[in-house]
Amino acid sequence: MMAAIEKEAFLQKHYLTEKIETLYFGGGTPSILSIEDLGKLMAALRKEYIIEPTAEITIETNPDDFQEEKLMAWKQLGINRLSIGIQSFFDADLQWMNRAHTSGQAEQCISMAKAAGFDNITIDLIYGTPTLSDEAWKENVDKALSLGIDHISCYALTVEPKTGLDKMIQQKKIAAVDPDKQARHFSLLMQWLAAAGFEHYEISNFSKPGKRSKHNSNYWNGVDYLGLGPSAHSFNGGSRQWNIANNALYIQSLSKDQVPFEMEILTPMQQLNEYIMTSLRTMEGLSLEKVKTKWGQSELEQIVQISQRPISHGLMHLDENFLILTNDGRLMADGIASDLFFV
């Protein structure tokens, strides 16, 4: 697998023409990689691409993967940001989500990361689970703040069809997810983190000023990106492509110097819809000037007309030629965006 990913890095090196500002090792649990494998991959990337000296380089990791030797080795490889899948500081939640780590490990790993010299740390928290009361949700957020975390990504638990979790809910072995509770937890979260001085710079992402994720921001601002590995997605403004999900077929194709992907060429209207979807997720919002300049006056007028309804309902406001969702609007961001889409 590692050899195949290195081969893909070589074959796809012309996809990105600019210097690399961010690297993100994620999409699974890359922290289980050996230091040797991760080092070889980093060397291959540095060989094929021009990586900025100040690039943000993130690795996703779980609390149970933490080892002092790994942390020091990651730092030596140039990794300067950790994304830790904490999910909750309560054992009951972690057991319900079938997580391998404990609440004690969740706290300990943050201390270990800071001791190793990592000062750019983000954690994931999940809300809306049946085991999480409003009071416990507040304790989770307060715990993160007390540990000095400057960036938090928060997600409502989603139950994918045909998963073990979905099956247990269907069999009534565990409680189902309550969407009203999830909405309430998200509303409370926005209040608490605003009071703590965090910017809600994207629907699921909160940070102290100056601590935003460059990688996340580039994604939502429509910057080109290249994904390597099975199921990885890439985007260059005019097209979107995604690799085959099957590991064996992925490896087999790369052994023949072929990147196994499908591609979709985006029409101007699809590009506009992409911009609507991503820009409305950010705190800066959708630029009407950009719509007019890039897509035209009639498209601008249609967006302005349709946006009057969410504005009148307090879900959106117009601020210096930018359409920005309110806190209530963020609860239904996908629906508002889809109403603005061009078909």
ABEGO torsion letter per residue (X at the ends): XAAAAAAAAAAAAAABABBBABBBBBGBBAAABBAAAAAAAAAAAAAABBBBAABBBBBBBBAAABBAAAAAAAAAAGBABBBBBAGBABAAAAAAAGBABBAAAAAAAAAAAAAAGBABBBBBBBBGBAABBAAAAAAAAAAAAAAGBABBBBBBBBBBBGBAAAAAAAAGABBBBBAAAAAAAAAAAAAAAAAAGBBBABAABBBBBGABBAAAAAAAAGBBBBBBEBGBBBBAGABBBBBBABAAAAAAAAAAGBBBBBBBBBBAAAAAAAAAAAAAABAAEBBAAAAAAAAEAAAAAAAAAAAAAAAAAGABBBBGGBBBBBAAAAAAAAAAAAAABBX
